[in-house]
Each structure stands twice: as structure tokens, then as C-alpha cells.
Amino acid sequence: MAYPRVSRINEEYKKIISQIIRHELKDPRISQMASVVSVDVTRDLSFATVYISVLGSEDEKQQTLEGLAKSAGYVRREVGKRVKLHHTPAILFKEDNSIEYGVSMSQKIAAVNRTDADHFKKQMAENQPEKPVTDEDHRSDTHEKDSE
């Protein structure tokens, strides 16, 4: 069950942490192609899991997560300054592969659609009659049957 207060805090943390990562963190390990996908704050506000998506190689992803883990204390302090809550949760960064997975699935679907279209075109070409059937052909067939 989603708690409305926690949902609001999740969204606010997502905006603030995205802004901090983009504009304030100077760690060279953090990729410019890193984005905050979602934030999940526990109900008791003790932990905030930040899901990060990094567009790039596996090494870039690993380096970005290491840089973010090292800067978690700074991020927590800055979030605490901007969001007035009694307790500021500890920040945990985790990799989120949902964007890459979605792109992969889209490519697979497109490939299946292309092969289906090619197969359909080939099948239509094989089943196409030599001479197109016209209305006159149908009329002559029915007249021959009537005369018999």
C-alpha cells in the first residue's frame, strides 16, 4: 500500500537528488549520462534507495555508482538542507537497468515485426495467381454452369 506522504517525499527527493547530481557533484567518475529513475524512501524515513540509470559501458556504470556511493554523505546533507524533515534518510544508490531493458525489448519487437512483414510479403508473392481474376471470368464460369 502506497502512503501518500512517502510518495510525496519520494518525488521531492527525486527532483532534488537529480539536481544535485547534475549540477553540484564534481566527481569525474560520475557520468554525465546518469539519471535518477526513481527514489524509494522507507516508511520510517530511515533509508532512501535511489535508482540510477547510466547510459554507457559497464565500466562507466560501475565508476558512476562508485562515485555516487562516495558522495552519498554530501547528497544526504544537501537534501537535509532543502527538505525540512525531522530525520534525513541515509542514501543508497542502486543501478536500474529498466531503460536498457526497454530499449532491448523494443529492438526485439521491431526485429520480429520486420521478419513477420518479410515473411508475409514472401507468402503473398508465392500465393499470388498467375493471371488476375476479373469479374468477366466469374461471369463466364457461372454461365457455363447454368447451361449444363
Residue frames as a rotation matrix with the C-alpha (Angstrom) as fourth column:
MET 1
0.588 0.809 0.000 0.00
0.809 -0.588 0.000 0.00
0.000 0.000 -1.000 0.00
ALA 2
-0.346 -0.695 0.630 1.41
0.671 -0.652 -0.352 3.39
0.655 0.301 0.693 -1.00
TYR 3
0.120 0.303 -0.945 1.44
0.894 -0.447 -0.029 6.01
-0.432 -0.841 -0.325 1.68
PRO 4
0.773 0.283 0.568 0.68
0.573 -0.698 -0.431 9.49
0.274 0.658 -0.701 0.34
ARG 5
0.864 -0.491 -0.111 3.27
-0.339 -0.731 0.592 11.24
-0.371 -0.474 -0.799 2.50
VAL 6
0.061 -0.878 0.475 6.03
0.133 0.478 0.868 8.84
-0.989 0.011 0.146 1.46
SER 7
0.279 0.107 0.954 5.01
0.936 0.192 -0.296 9.17
-0.215 0.975 -0.046 -2.20
ARG 8
0.973 0.080 0.217 5.33
0.126 -0.970 -0.210 12.96
0.194 0.231 -0.953 -1.98
ILE 9
0.559 -0.828 0.054 8.71
-0.423 -0.229 0.877 12.63
-0.713 -0.512 -0.478 -0.28
ASN 10
0.124 -0.481 0.868 9.86
0.616 0.723 0.313 10.18
-0.778 0.496 0.386 -2.98
GLU 11
0.570 0.174 0.803 9.05
0.800 -0.341 -0.494 12.65
0.188 0.924 -0.334 -5.75
GLU 12
0.969 -0.233 0.089 10.62
-0.247 -0.941 0.232 15.59
0.029 -0.247 -0.969 -3.93
TYR 13
0.352 -0.880 0.319 13.80
-0.172 0.274 0.946 13.60
-0.920 -0.388 -0.054 -3.23
LYS 14
0.272 -0.211 0.939 13.93
0.845 0.519 -0.128 12.52
-0.460 0.828 0.320 -6.87
LYS 15
0.843 0.084 0.531 13.87
0.383 -0.787 -0.483 16.14
0.377 0.611 -0.696 -8.07
ILE 16
0.841 -0.519 0.155 16.42
-0.509 -0.658 0.555 17.34
-0.186 -0.545 -0.817 -5.54
ILE 17
0.280 -0.769 0.574 18.85
0.062 0.611 0.789 14.44
-0.958 -0.185 0.219 -5.95
SER 18
0.483 -0.068 0.873 18.67
0.865 0.188 -0.465 14.75
-0.132 0.980 0.150 -9.76
GLN 19
0.918 -0.111 0.381 19.54
-0.006 -0.964 -0.266 18.42
0.396 0.242 -0.886 -9.47
ILE 20
0.645 -0.716 0.266 22.42
-0.503 -0.136 0.854 17.72
-0.575 -0.684 -0.448 -7.07
ILE 21
0.268 -0.550 0.791 23.87
0.504 0.780 0.372 15.00
-0.821 0.299 0.486 -9.33
ARG 22
0.559 0.026 0.829 23.63
0.820 -0.169 -0.548 17.14
0.126 0.985 -0.116 -12.46
HIS 23
0.683 -0.130 0.719 24.82
0.115 -0.953 -0.281 20.49
0.721 0.274 -0.636 -11.13
GLU 24
0.733 -0.316 0.603 26.73
-0.665 -0.516 0.539 20.10
0.141 -0.796 -0.589 -7.89
LEU 25
0.713 -0.511 0.480 28.71
0.120 0.763 0.635 16.85
-0.691 -0.395 0.605 -7.83
LYS 26
0.571 -0.597 -0.563 32.17
-0.810 -0.520 -0.271 17.34
-0.131 0.610 -0.781 -9.32
ASP 27
0.078 -0.539 0.839 33.38
-0.265 0.800 0.539 13.74
-0.961 -0.264 -0.081 -9.13
PRO 28
-0.316 -0.252 -0.915 34.89
-0.924 -0.137 0.357 12.81
-0.215 0.958 -0.189 -12.53
ARG 29
-0.968 -0.039 0.247 33.74
-0.017 0.996 0.089 9.21
-0.249 0.082 -0.965 -12.09
ILE 30
-0.176 0.984 0.034 30.08
0.280 0.083 -0.956 10.23
-0.944 -0.159 -0.290 -12.33
SER 31
-0.673 -0.045 0.739 28.88
0.732 0.107 0.673 10.04
-0.109 0.993 -0.039 -15.92
GLN 32
-0.866 0.381 -0.323 27.03
-0.398 -0.917 -0.013 12.94
-0.301 0.118 0.946 -17.49
MET 33
-0.448 0.701 -0.556 24.55
-0.518 0.303 0.800 10.38
0.729 0.646 0.227 -18.80
ALA 34
-0.848 0.186 -0.497 23.42
0.490 0.633 -0.599 9.35
0.203 -0.751 -0.628 -15.31
SER 35
-0.448 0.763 0.466 19.81
-0.516 -0.646 0.562 9.98
0.730 0.011 0.683 -14.39
VAL 36
-0.865 0.257 0.430 17.63
-0.338 0.335 -0.880 9.30
-0.370 -0.906 -0.203 -11.37
VAL 37
-0.724 0.630 -0.281 14.87
0.059 0.463 0.884 6.89
0.687 0.624 -0.373 -12.36
SER 38
0.465 0.884 0.048 13.11
0.010 -0.059 0.998 6.70
0.885 -0.463 -0.036 -9.02
VAL 39
-0.684 -0.556 0.472 13.55
-0.482 -0.141 -0.865 7.10
0.547 -0.819 -0.172 -5.28
ASP 40
0.278 0.740 -0.612 12.09
0.153 0.595 0.789 4.75
0.948 -0.313 0.052 -2.70
VAL 41
-0.530 -0.376 0.760 12.03
-0.633 -0.421 -0.650 6.10
0.564 -0.825 -0.015 0.85
THR 42
-0.668 0.286 -0.687 11.16
0.523 0.837 -0.160 3.65
0.529 -0.466 -0.709 3.63
ARG 43
0.305 0.944 0.126 8.07
0.495 -0.270 0.826 4.40
0.814 -0.190 -0.550 5.68
ASP 44
0.695 -0.082 -0.715 10.06
0.689 -0.211 0.694 5.30
-0.208 -0.974 -0.090 8.78
LEU 45
0.944 -0.293 0.150 12.29
-0.169 -0.822 -0.543 7.63
0.282 0.488 -0.826 6.68
SER 46
0.603 -0.768 0.214 15.47
-0.144 0.158 0.977 5.82
-0.784 -0.620 -0.015 7.69
PHE 47
-0.480 -0.762 0.435 16.66
0.332 0.302 0.894 4.90
-0.812 0.573 0.108 4.17
ALA 48
0.556 0.547 -0.626 16.20
-0.468 -0.416 -0.780 6.26
-0.687 0.726 0.025 0.67
THR 49
-0.144 -0.543 0.827 17.12
0.520 0.670 0.530 3.97
-0.842 0.506 0.186 -2.20
VAL 50
0.269 0.121 -0.956 17.94
-0.593 -0.761 -0.263 5.99
-0.759 0.637 -0.133 -5.31
TYR 51
0.357 -0.072 0.931 17.70
0.572 0.805 -0.157 4.05
-0.739 0.589 0.329 -8.57
ILE 52
0.081 -0.506 -0.859 20.18
-0.518 -0.757 0.397 5.36
-0.851 0.413 -0.323 -11.13
SER 53
0.764 0.089 0.639 20.29
0.481 0.580 -0.657 4.66
-0.429 0.809 0.401 -14.85
VAL 54
0.052 -0.833 -0.551 23.58
-0.345 -0.533 0.773 5.21
-0.937 0.150 -0.315 -16.65
LEU 55
0.976 0.217 0.023 23.81
-0.035 0.261 -0.965 5.22
-0.215 0.941 0.263 -20.42
GLY 56
0.300 -0.926 -0.231 27.20
-0.942 -0.250 -0.223 3.83
0.148 0.284 -0.947 -21.35
SER 57
-0.097 -0.456 -0.884 29.54
-0.309 0.858 -0.409 0.91
0.946 0.234 -0.224 -20.91
GLU 58
0.660 0.303 -0.687 29.62
0.443 0.582 0.682 -1.39
0.607 -0.755 0.250 -17.90
ASP 59
-0.328 -0.864 -0.383 32.81
0.899 -0.161 -0.406 0.32
0.289 -0.477 0.830 -16.71
GLU 60
-0.707 0.132 0.695 31.11
-0.084 -0.991 0.103 3.74
0.702 0.015 0.712 -16.84
LYS 61
0.401 0.916 -0.022 28.17
-0.172 0.099 0.980 2.37
0.900 -0.389 0.197 -14.87
GLN 62
0.447 -0.310 -0.839 30.44
0.799 0.559 0.220 0.89
0.401 -0.769 0.498 -12.23
GLN 63
-0.656 -0.750 0.081 32.50
0.662 -0.624 -0.415 4.08
0.362 -0.218 0.906 -11.96
THR 64
-0.378 0.604 0.702 29.35
-0.279 -0.797 0.535 6.20
0.883 0.006 0.469 -11.64
LEU 65
0.662 0.666 -0.343 27.93
0.094 0.380 0.920 4.02
0.743 -0.642 0.189 -8.88
GLU 66
0.058 -0.731 -0.680 31.26
0.963 0.219 -0.154 4.14
0.261 -0.646 0.717 -7.01
GLY 67
-0.793 -0.358 0.492 31.38
0.305 -0.934 -0.188 7.94
0.527 0.001 0.850 -7.31
LEU 68
0.018 0.895 0.447 27.79
-0.356 -0.411 0.839 8.27
0.934 -0.174 0.311 -6.13
ALA 69
0.607 0.158 -0.779 28.41
0.550 0.624 0.555 5.93
0.573 -0.766 0.292 -3.19
LYS 70
-0.397 -0.844 -0.361 31.36
0.891 -0.261 -0.372 8.09
0.220 -0.469 0.855 -2.12
SER 71
-0.885 0.070 0.460 29.26
-0.053 -0.997 0.050 11.26
0.462 0.020 0.887 -2.38
ALA 72
-0.105 0.919 -0.380 26.21
0.592 0.365 0.719 9.83
0.799 -0.149 -0.582 -0.55
GLY 73
-0.186 -0.021 -0.982 27.04
0.950 -0.260 -0.174 11.80
-0.252 -0.965 0.069 2.60
TYR 74
-0.940 -0.175 -0.294 27.20
0.092 -0.957 0.276 15.09
-0.329 0.232 0.915 0.70
VAL 75
-0.656 0.754 0.029 23.94
0.010 -0.030 1.000 14.30
0.755 0.656 0.012 -1.09
ARG 76
-0.032 0.651 -0.758 22.26
0.885 0.370 0.281 13.46
0.464 -0.663 -0.588 2.22
ARG 77
-0.489 -0.227 -0.842 23.43
0.696 -0.684 -0.220 16.72
-0.526 -0.693 0.492 3.79
GLU 78
-0.990 0.099 -0.103 22.22
-0.141 -0.781 0.608 18.79
-0.020 0.616 0.787 0.83
VAL 79
-0.384 0.902 -0.196 18.85
0.293 0.320 0.901 17.02
0.876 0.289 -0.387 0.77
GLY 80
-0.111 0.298 -0.948 18.53
0.991 0.106 -0.082 17.64
0.076 -0.949 -0.307 4.52
LYS 81
-0.806 -0.236 -0.543 19.12
0.311 -0.949 -0.050 21.37
-0.504 -0.209 0.838 3.97
ARG 82
-0.904 0.403 -0.142 16.47
-0.343 -0.487 0.803 21.59
0.255 0.775 0.578 1.23
VAL 83
-0.016 0.911 -0.413 13.76
0.006 0.413 0.911 19.34
1.000 0.012 -0.012 2.65
LYS 84
-0.516 -0.132 0.846 12.72
-0.762 -0.379 -0.524 20.21
0.391 -0.916 0.095 6.17
LEU 85
0.507 0.580 -0.638 12.09
-0.136 0.784 0.605 16.87
0.851 -0.221 0.477 7.83
HIS 86
0.792 -0.179 0.584 12.89
-0.598 -0.035 0.801 15.74
-0.123 -0.983 -0.134 11.35
HIS 87
0.189 -0.702 0.686 15.05
-0.039 0.693 0.720 12.90
-0.981 -0.163 0.104 10.03
THR 88
0.321 -0.182 -0.930 17.00
-0.937 -0.204 -0.283 12.81
-0.138 0.962 -0.236 6.77
PRO 89
0.925 0.120 0.360 17.26
-0.117 0.993 -0.032 9.25
-0.361 -0.012 0.933 5.43
ALA 90
-0.166 -0.970 0.177 20.53
-0.212 0.210 0.954 7.55
-0.963 0.121 -0.241 4.57
ILE 91
0.506 0.310 -0.805 21.02
-0.801 -0.178 -0.572 7.48
-0.320 0.934 0.158 0.81
LEU 92
-0.152 -0.487 0.860 21.72
0.065 0.863 0.500 4.21
-0.986 0.132 -0.099 -1.03
PHE 93
0.020 0.090 -0.996 22.42
-0.928 -0.369 -0.052 4.24
-0.372 0.925 0.076 -4.77
LYS 94
-0.128 -0.005 0.992 21.45
0.151 0.988 0.025 1.25
-0.980 0.153 -0.126 -6.91
GLU 95
-0.907 -0.235 -0.350 21.67
-0.313 -0.181 0.932 0.66
-0.282 0.955 0.091 -10.63
ASP 96
0.123 0.971 0.207 18.42
-0.172 0.227 -0.959 0.49
-0.977 0.082 0.195 -12.55
ASN 97
-0.850 -0.499 0.167 18.51
0.016 0.293 0.956 -1.38
-0.526 0.815 -0.241 -15.88
SER 98
0.009 0.961 0.278 14.89
0.475 0.241 -0.846 -0.83
-0.880 0.139 -0.454 -16.84
ILE 99
0.457 0.132 -0.879 15.69
-0.555 -0.730 -0.398 1.70
-0.695 0.670 -0.261 -19.57
GLU 100
-0.563 -0.725 -0.396 18.24
-0.790 0.331 0.516 -0.60
-0.243 0.604 -0.759 -21.23
TYR 101
-0.736 0.363 0.571 15.81
0.255 0.931 -0.262 -3.49
-0.627 -0.047 -0.778 -20.87
GLY 102
0.324 0.914 -0.243 13.05
0.141 -0.301 -0.943 -1.44
-0.935 0.271 -0.227 -22.51
VAL 103
0.167 -0.359 -0.918 15.32
-0.885 -0.465 0.021 -0.46
-0.435 0.809 -0.396 -25.41
SER 104
-0.844 -0.518 0.138 16.35
-0.436 0.812 0.388 -4.09
-0.313 0.267 -0.911 -25.83
MET 105
-0.376 0.792 0.482 12.73
0.443 0.610 -0.657 -5.26
-0.814 -0.033 -0.580 -25.89
SER 106
0.478 0.533 -0.698 11.80
-0.311 -0.641 -0.702 -2.55
-0.821 0.553 -0.141 -28.41
GLN 107
-0.276 -0.670 -0.689 14.61
-0.927 -0.003 0.375 -3.69
-0.254 0.742 -0.620 -30.70
LYS 108
-0.899 -0.026 0.438 13.50
-0.003 0.999 0.053 -7.32
-0.438 0.046 -0.898 -30.40
ILE 109
0.062 0.994 0.087 9.89
0.333 0.062 -0.941 -6.41
-0.941 0.088 -0.327 -31.18
ALA 110
0.373 0.011 -0.928 11.00
-0.702 -0.650 -0.290 -4.36
-0.606 0.760 -0.235 -34.20
ALA 111
-0.690 -0.686 -0.232 13.09
-0.687 0.520 0.508 -7.29
-0.228 0.509 -0.830 -35.45
VAL 112
-0.649 0.537 0.539 10.13
0.369 0.842 -0.394 -9.68
-0.665 -0.057 -0.744 -35.08
ASN 113
0.382 0.830 -0.405 7.86
0.017 -0.445 -0.895 -7.24
-0.924 0.335 -0.184 -36.91
ARG 114
-0.010 -0.464 -0.886 10.38
-0.916 -0.350 0.194 -6.94
-0.400 0.814 -0.422 -39.76
THR 115
-0.928 -0.358 0.101 10.71
-0.298 0.877 0.377 -10.71
-0.223 0.320 -0.921 -40.14
ASP 116
-0.293 0.904 0.312 6.92
0.447 0.418 -0.791 -11.11
-0.845 -0.092 -0.526 -39.98
ALA 117
0.430 0.437 -0.790 6.48
-0.413 -0.682 -0.603 -8.45
-0.802 0.586 -0.113 -42.65
ASP 118
-0.417 -0.666 -0.619 9.11
-0.883 0.137 0.448 -10.09
-0.214 0.734 -0.645 -44.87
HIS 119
-0.893 0.133 0.430 7.50
0.114 0.991 -0.070 -13.50
-0.435 -0.013 -0.900 -44.36
PHE 120
0.080 0.994 -0.072 4.07
0.246 -0.090 -0.965 -12.07
-0.966 0.060 -0.252 -45.18
LYS 121
0.255 -0.050 -0.966 5.35
-0.786 -0.593 -0.176 -10.43
-0.564 0.804 -0.190 -48.38
LYS 122
-0.770 -0.601 -0.214 7.05
-0.623 0.635 0.457 -13.66
-0.139 0.485 -0.863 -49.44
GLN 123
-0.667 0.590 0.454 3.93
0.351 0.788 -0.506 -15.69
-0.657 -0.178 -0.733 -48.71
MET 124
0.334 0.815 -0.474 1.75
-0.101 -0.469 -0.877 -13.26
-0.937 0.340 -0.075 -50.66
ALA 125
-0.085 -0.446 -0.891 4.12
-0.944 -0.251 0.216 -13.41
-0.320 0.859 -0.400 -53.62
GLU 126
-0.947 -0.293 0.133 4.04
-0.254 0.934 0.252 -17.24
-0.198 0.205 -0.958 -53.59
ASN 127
-0.487 0.837 0.252 0.24
0.544 0.516 -0.662 -17.46
-0.684 -0.185 -0.706 -53.35
GLN 128
-0.162 0.423 -0.892 -0.49
-0.515 -0.807 -0.289 -14.83
-0.842 0.412 0.348 -55.97
PRO 129
0.495 0.395 0.774 -2.25
0.392 0.694 -0.604 -16.32
-0.776 0.602 0.189 -59.04
GLU 130
-0.499 -0.720 0.483 -0.56
0.726 -0.043 0.687 -16.14
-0.474 0.693 0.544 -62.44
LYS 131
-0.660 0.384 0.645 -3.45
0.374 -0.577 0.726 -14.28
0.651 0.721 0.237 -64.08
PRO 132
-0.933 0.356 0.057 -5.51
-0.248 -0.517 -0.819 -11.83
-0.262 -0.778 0.571 -62.09
VAL 133
-0.547 0.821 0.164 -9.13
0.833 0.553 0.007 -12.91
-0.085 0.140 -0.986 -61.74
THR 134
-0.962 0.272 0.034 -11.63
-0.260 -0.944 0.203 -10.41
0.087 0.187 0.979 -63.16
ASP 135
-0.318 0.931 0.179 -15.39
-0.526 -0.017 -0.850 -10.07
-0.789 -0.365 0.495 -62.97
GLU 136
0.174 0.375 -0.911 -15.70
-0.981 0.146 -0.127 -11.36
0.085 0.915 0.393 -66.52
ASP 137
-0.701 -0.483 -0.525 -14.02
-0.425 0.874 -0.235 -14.62
0.572 0.059 -0.818 -65.53
HIS 138
-0.864 0.431 0.260 -16.59
-0.099 0.361 -0.927 -15.10
-0.494 -0.827 -0.269 -62.78
ARG 139
0.007 0.918 -0.397 -19.47
-0.777 -0.246 -0.580 -14.35
-0.630 0.313 0.711 -65.13
SER 140
-0.065 -0.066 -0.996 -18.29
-0.877 0.481 0.025 -16.85
0.477 0.874 -0.089 -67.72
ASP 141
-0.952 -0.283 -0.116 -17.93
-0.182 0.829 -0.529 -19.53
0.246 -0.483 -0.841 -65.01
THR 142
-0.587 0.788 0.185 -21.50
-0.208 0.074 -0.975 -19.02
-0.783 -0.611 0.120 -63.79
HIS 143
0.152 0.638 -0.755 -22.91
-0.941 -0.141 -0.309 -19.03
-0.304 0.757 0.579 -67.32
GLU 144
-0.484 -0.385 -0.786 -21.17
-0.642 0.766 0.020 -22.31
0.594 0.514 -0.618 -68.11
LYS 145
-0.987 0.122 0.105 -22.67
0.002 0.661 -0.751 -23.90
-0.161 -0.741 -0.652 -65.00
ASP 146
-0.239 0.958 -0.157 -26.17
-0.500 -0.260 -0.826 -22.61
-0.832 -0.119 0.541 -65.83
SER 147
0.068 0.277 -0.959 -26.04
-0.995 0.083 -0.047 -24.03
0.066 0.957 0.281 -69.39
GLU 148
-0.818 -0.433 -0.380 -25.10
-0.431 0.898 -0.095 -27.51
0.382 0.086 -0.920 -68.21
